[in-house]
Amino acid sequence: MTVIDEHGSSDTKVKEVDVLNLRPTADWDVNPNPTNRLTNTSFREKASDPEGDALEFH
């Protein structure tokens, strides 16, 4: 930040700010579990973000 008074004198100060971002948690359910190659299987995502951020799935 720089401050300037009415006479043109100024001072500048720089500070670092740490922005923390908590990691999301990847998780899912499989049904049925255990399964085999001949059984239709469903997956239900249970991923979450502790800060409520939007998630993308790949």
SULURZI-V78109 format. One record per residue. N is the residue number from 1. RES is the residue in one small letter. OMEGA is omega in radians with two decimals (* if undefined). NEAR is the number of other C-alpha atoms within 8 Angstrom. Layout:
BEGIN
n = [N;N]
res = [RES;RES]
omega = [OMEGA;OMEGA]
near = [NEAR;NEAR]
END
This chain:
BEGIN
n = [1;2;3;4;5;6;7;8;9;10;11;12;13;14;15;16;17;18;19;20;21;22;23;24;25;26;27;28;29;30;31;32;33;34;35;36;37;38;39;40;41;42;43;44;45;46;47;48;49;50;51;52;53;54;55;56;57;58]
res = [m;t;v;i;d;e;h;g;s;s;d;t;k;v;k;e;v;d;v;l;n;l;r;p;t;a;d;w;d;v;n;p;n;p;t;n;r;l;t;n;t;s;f;r;e;k;a;s;d;p;e;g;d;a;l;e;f;h]
omega = [3.04;3.05;-3.12;3.11;-3.06;3.12;3.09;3.06;-3.09;3.03;-3.13;3.08;3.10;3.07;3.04;3.10;3.07;3.09;-3.10;3.08;3.12;-3.11;3.01;3.12;3.09;3.12;3.10;3.02;3.06;-3.11;-0.06;3.14;0.18;3.14;3.07;-3.04;-3.13;-3.08;3.01;-3.08;3.09;3.10;3.08;-3.11;3.09;-3.12;3.12;3.05;-3.07;3.13;3.11;3.12;3.07;-3.12;3.01;-3.14;-3.12;*]
near = [5;7;7;9;7;5;5;6;7;8;7;7;6;5;4;4;4;4;4;4;4;7;6;8;7;7;7;9;8;9;9;7;5;5;8;5;5;4;6;5;8;7;8;7;7;8;9;9;12;8;5;6;6;5;6;4;3;2]
END
